């Protein structure tokens, strides 16, 4: 609770009341109060004002802690084994046998931190077969194994291969397959201590009206490499900042709404291709809380080995959203 002081004086037949909180002085002067009976309603009013300030201050403190905790958790996720910071390459598979390792004689050449030769991956149509070498040892989903048919990420649970601090799995994009490589000791992990952010402000936690469409609409988004994806959009989110109304198109992602938003800070203080955020599904009154303090950089802002969707044109706002994460320079 922030410090609160009240000063009461009955000199010259009037009561002078001042509230001081967080260095901000609110003077209220009440004239010609002659009896304690008349002072009682005033004191009750003063108590209500003081209580409202105390509640607001407590709410502000709790909310700022919530955002601080969210930011700490985000850094932990980015640095984890499944985070974006340890990505070390994407290598497309050709039909047939693909030898791989750091030696330049391989079909697929890994970075110098990898072993010289891990074996090969045989691609036959949609069949992806690992043919490991005996040295170094390779595990598949934590188990040492010989030749193994691999499952790609479009299954939701790809086969994870690991050898020391190097790991990789198969991704599928349209009709193509690739190795996505991780280095658990990648320099970017140590390089990122924090992400610059705007100061947390309740102004940027707004309630939006959800206007549902009659049926789900598929909205196109384009990635940085030009790939066009279709996402399911259930309706519009309409909200106000000041006296102006804005609209965003959210996408369904599991039991949440996923939003890609661009604004006038992009390319100046924030990442040039917009930011991501999530929101809960609409409540029974079709209200959705949009918390721009949790707007964050897409993976493409942190690694060259990601391919991120850009905002649809409907989500490019004529507004400076001075909240959430700023651009990262690694």
Steps between C-alpha positions, in 0.01 A plus 500: 500500500635847411535761780184693572470800737206718594518830673192640673471852641194672652663842525287798399186291477592277207654158439797471267570148363798396289577155366857423397578182313805417290608864510167623358307747719123522483370800702134516593379788713170479683369826639283581801481165676413587858413176677632146528161381381565672169858373495392135513366474142809683383727254679310210346544657157869550568530134603332388177739712291802369690380141463449541125855626462635216713312238297619652176858506621479135611348404163777686314766325707349156444456561129857620454622188680286285268663658195847474655445129572371446145814659356728285717316184390533603137880532532513157664301347211722662239812360671356151552584198283181553300548878476585707194845618607679168443394454138813449289377420150240364260619250237268378224508131416544376147342181372730208577790486748606813690821466702535761774755640745749788519746354246483672163475164319146447630188571294379712792769698682427584863676784688851436643358431848355171368682169450655438159267215403175373654385266225234562240130556455332313218198679350268289289189703428341564840712232668792642703749240629792573735810290434730598789874451522635306798706796619393743634203346674158631396181464702148518356247624755750423772576144392807371316383326186608382159318578178180684589202629304460863602182694568487865387358799684169496314407209728524732801765275660809478279784253560774683692859397426777605738876460523675695774387865483374464141139405424284489192160391370312487171263778395253486212403812305242435229653200316862558608696359795794653685723451803453768765821517704546608862818577691431496874817709550418760235656843575161672466384332822764674709470823299137560595467617861182699453271646235448879498138589571280802537398593854198298613182705484137412569407727207602217267285234664170557321167324471397421142161407362507171310280516188463140377473411132212280389757234410874463544693695240839404366735797493824504304831583668831517318831396654833677461596250226178560306313186604125558531317335790129486581384552860154458653351833610180485712416873497621852571635661816388863531653727764573864573815686589402851601215607274599289201370155411725220372439150366715185504452158345594220743577140404391190686792314653397222738294653781637852443493783252825574317551853368765642266499878526695776330511862616688825449787403733607216266840554346572786740482364854346158437560216254427603142259220411267542796451317827305203632261473794243261644162556662243279669191397306198733531304485825122460527454869413730473195769706671873437451785654698785617276818550699750680279750492787542136395559575132822319411757460225439220248771231480641662185618790717718258697632249245555483123371141505130578542238592242233720660160615376458873451184692600204493263426845364197529732735483800727787393389773740539876465610515861816502710474205737759606755469181700655155507835394361731722301738380229783267605852536365702177531 
